[in-house]
Amino acid sequence: MGVTMPARPKYSPELKERATRMALDLRKDPAMAKGAVRRVGEQLGVHPEALRTWVRQAEIDGGVAPGRTSEDTQRIAELEREVRELRRANEILRTSAAFFAAAELDRKTK
């Protein structure tokens, strides 16, 4: 079973932050709001759907829109990873306890 490397991000964090900021700023102006994401995406060479996702997440993180913040998403992932590790450790402990209990019974019967 091979280990796959995560894909390299297509856009740099700096470009992502700049494009998001520009789109959010344009959306504040009612005259420029319509099509702001598309225009900024074309200007900076960012796919409009990627930029739309970044803008939506920025609005959630900023408390402007409802949804799960990036911080919450990261914390949930950390907790899920910890739960997997604890379950694995518990299974190892259960298996070893059963092994030693069986060995102790075997020793007493001899």
Summary of the structure (lengths in Angstrom):
residues: 110
radius of gyration: 25.4
end to end distance: 43.6
largest distance: 89.7
contacts: 233
relative contact order: 0.07
helix: 72%
strand: 0%
